[in-house]
Structure formats: structure tokens, C-alpha cells
Amino acid sequence: MIILAALLLALPASASSQEQGWQLAWSDEFDGKAGALPDPKRWTYDTGDDGFGNNELEDYCAPGGPPPCDPKKPNAYQDGSGRLVLEARKEPSGKWTSARLKTFGLRRFHYGRIEARLRLPYGPGLWPAFWMLGVDISTAGWPGSGEIDIMENVPGDVPGGLGVDTIKATLHGPGYSGVGGYGQVVKLPKGGHVDDGFHIYGAIWSPGKISFYIDDWTKPYFTATKKGLPKGAPWVFDKPFFAIMNLAVGGSWPRDPNASTPDPARVLVDWVRFYRRAPIK
């Protein structure tokens, strides 16, 4: 048994997961050179400063975007050490810029297990998130398309704030959106903080059910089901979704940054992986 355990620990994550009934179907390991942009076959960008429904302050930038974006300093880049960096910073103009990446039009996900290994920044006005939207967002609108917030964090000094040791997972749909979303707040295991190292944030998604976990997929802390919705509210999650990673600055929930906000602030992404159940042999 000791030898078997040692062998399993030595396996790469994808192989170990496959041994336990999962098969890696899509991933980005961010193994590019220092300064390399995100893989355009996997990621595209949301851009602009329209507040994105939350009165956010930042301009989201794509490479070479117009001012206040800096064409010489992208807000999303690989660090050469196996990580993607999402960087929010205050430009000389006084405007904050940041990055919001998505798989829309490139990869859709429908049932399985999706997770990201992240290290988050923490400070006033910062709002990092790893989440999903229904691919029918342009026709169904929000919240009709459905939204799956796998992880989000905001400072603890605002109403409903989460704190450095806490994240939230939430479903949004017709009749349960915004502050009325269907979700759960949870502290990180073993006294962990979002900024003290990398943690895995993920969801296991099946018909009529989504379970959320931190670090260990076998130990979900919250399972959302159709039965948990408000009476008469529809479950809108049995269809394809696309993935999003972003670092928002300011907005209705985290409020504005101040002099103590890290600048630049960086989300470090070790990897993003999507698994399907391995065929039964």
C-alpha cells in the first residue's frame, strides 16, 4: 500500500486523475516563454470600460489595445515559469487597466470537471474571479444564460466582503441572480489565504447538479441542485458554457481601490484543466 501511494503521488495530475475515473480533455499549462501572450487558440479577450454590469473601474485590455492600454505592456502574459499573469495596474493617466480572458468561440464545456490552480492578489477594490457563462449569452441575456462562479474573492471590509481566507461559489439564473444568487461562502482549508500560495478552485458538473471544491475534488464544500432553487426558478445549467478568468478593479461589490491596493496586482494562473469521466472499460 505504501508503494502504491508513492507511485500515485509521483504521477502527473492528469494521469493521477485518469486513474481515479477522470480523463483530461482540455488544458492550458502556460509553458510559454517569458512575455509570451496567452494562446490565441485557447483564449480571447473582453475589452473596454463599460463596467460590465458591476460599475467596475478598469479598462480591460487586449494586446495592442488603445489608450489607456499600454501596447508595450500587456495585462495578460506568461512569466516563463509555467504561469499566466493577469495584471491590474494604475496607468500614468490615473486609469486602471486589467485583463479578462475567455474561451468564448474557441472552447465550450458541458459536464465534467473544470479547475484552475491560482494565486490571488488581495486588497481594497480587487475582485479576482474564475467563472463561466452560457454560450447563449448573446440571445438569452443575463441571467437567462446562467452564470457559474467557481471562485471569486473581494476584501472583507465591504458589506458582504469575504476576506483574505474566504471565497464564494455562486450560481446565477432567472429568479436567483446578483445578491440573490444561489451559492456558498467558504474558508480555505488549513487556515489558507488566497494570496499565500496556490490553491485549486474547481467544480464537478453533471445533469442537475454542480459541486464546488478547493484543492481536493473528492471533498466538495457545496453542491447546488435543482431542488435548491427558489420555487419555480429554472435550472439553466444543462447546456454548454465558456470559461472566464479576470481581475476586476472597483465596482458595486468590492468598492474602489485606495492607496493600500497592490499596484500592480497580479493573478497567477498555474494551469486550467477540464476533465471528462473516463470510459468504463
Secondary structure as the mmCIF struct_conf table of DSSP 4:
data_model
#
loop_
_struct_conf.conf_type_id
_struct_conf.id
_struct_conf.beg_label_comp_id
_struct_conf.beg_label_asym_id
_struct_conf.beg_label_seq_id
_struct_conf.end_label_comp_id
_struct_conf.end_label_asym_id
_struct_conf.end_label_seq_id
HELX_RH_AL_P HELX_RH_AL_P1 ILE A 2 ALA A 10
BEND BEND1 LEU A 11 LEU A 11
HELX_RH_AL_P HELX_RH_AL_P2 ALA A 13 GLU A 19
TURN_TY1_P TURN_TY1_P1 GLN A 20 GLY A 21
STRN STRN1 TRP A 22 ASP A 28
TURN_TY1_P TURN_TY1_P2 ALA A 34 GLY A 35
HELX_LH_PP_P HELX_LH_PP_P1 ALA A 36 ASP A 39
TURN_TY1_P TURN_TY1_P3 PRO A 40 ARG A 42
STRN STRN2 THR A 44 TYR A 45
STRN STRN3 GLY A 48 GLY A 48
BEND BEND2 ASP A 50 ASP A 50
HELX_RH_3T_P HELX_RH_3T_P1 GLY A 51 GLY A 53
TURN_TY1_P TURN_TY1_P4 ASN A 54 ASN A 55
HELX_LH_PP_P HELX_LH_PP_P2 GLU A 58 GLU A 58
STRN STRN4 ASP A 59 TYR A 60
TURN_TY1_P TURN_TY1_P5 PRO A 63 GLY A 64
HELX_LH_PP_P HELX_LH_PP_P3 GLY A 65 PRO A 66
TURN_TY1_P TURN_TY1_P6 PRO A 67 PRO A 68
BEND BEND3 CYS A 69 CYS A 69
TURN_TY1_P TURN_TY1_P7 PRO A 71 LYS A 72
BEND BEND4 LYS A 73 LYS A 73
BEND BEND5 ASN A 75 ASN A 75
STRN STRN5 ALA A 76 GLN A 78
BEND BEND6 GLY A 80 GLY A 82
STRN STRN6 LEU A 84 LYS A 90
TURN_TY1_P TURN_TY1_P8 PRO A 92 SER A 93
BEND BEND7 GLY A 94 GLY A 94
STRN STRN7 TRP A 96 SER A 98
STRN STRN8 ARG A 100 LYS A 102
TURN_TY1_P TURN_TY1_P9 PHE A 104 LEU A 106
STRN STRN9 PHE A 109 PHE A 109
BEND BEND8 TYR A 111 TYR A 111
STRN STRN10 GLY A 112 ARG A 119
BEND BEND9 GLY A 123 GLY A 123
TURN_TY1_P TURN_TY1_P10 PRO A 124 GLY A 125
STRN STRN11 LEU A 126 GLY A 134
TURN_TY1_P TURN_TY1_P11 VAL A 135 ASP A 136
HELX_RH_AL_P HELX_RH_AL_P3 ILE A 137 ALA A 140
TURN_TY1_P TURN_TY1_P12 TRP A 142 SER A 145
STRN STRN12 GLU A 147 GLU A 152
TURN_TY1_P TURN_TY1_P13 GLY A 156 ASP A 157
BEND BEND10 VAL A 158 VAL A 158
TURN_TY1_P TURN_TY1_P14 PRO A 159 GLY A 160
TURN_TY1_P TURN_TY1_P15 VAL A 164 ASP A 165
STRN STRN13 THR A 166 HIS A 172
STRN STRN14 GLY A 173 GLY A 173
TURN_TY1_P TURN_TY1_P16 PRO A 174 GLY A 175
STRN STRN15 TYR A 176 TYR A 176
HELX_RH_3T_P HELX_RH_3T_P2 GLY A 178 GLY A 180
STRN STRN16 TYR A 182 LYS A 187
HELX_LH_PP_P HELX_LH_PP_P4 LEU A 188 LEU A 188
HELX_RH_3T_P HELX_RH_3T_P3 PRO A 189 GLY A 191
TURN_TY1_P TURN_TY1_P17 VAL A 194 ASP A 195
BEND BEND11 ASP A 196 GLY A 197
STRN STRN17 HIS A 199 SER A 206
TURN_TY1_P TURN_TY1_P18 PRO A 207 GLY A 208
STRN STRN18 LYS A 209 ILE A 214
BEND BEND12 ASP A 215 ASP A 215
TURN_TY1_P TURN_TY1_P19 TRP A 217 THR A 218
BEND BEND13 LYS A 219 LYS A 219
BEND BEND14 TYR A 221 TYR A 221
STRN STRN19 PHE A 222 THR A 225
HELX_RH_3T_P HELX_RH_3T_P4 LYS A 226 GLY A 228
BEND BEND15 LEU A 229 LEU A 229
HELX_LH_PP_P HELX_LH_PP_P5 PRO A 230 PRO A 230
TURN_TY1_P TURN_TY1_P20 LYS A 231 GLY A 232
HELX_LH_PP_P HELX_LH_PP_P6 ALA A 233 TRP A 235
BEND BEND16 ASP A 238 LYS A 239
STRN STRN20 PHE A 241 VAL A 249
BEND BEND17 GLY A 250 GLY A 250
TURN_TY1_P TURN_TY1_P21 SER A 252 PRO A 254
TURN_TY1_P TURN_TY1_P22 ALA A 259 SER A 260
BEND BEND18 THR A 261 THR A 261
BEND BEND19 ASP A 263 PRO A 264
STRN STRN21 ALA A 265 ARG A 277
HELX_LH_PP_P HELX_LH_PP_P7 ALA A 278 ILE A 280
#
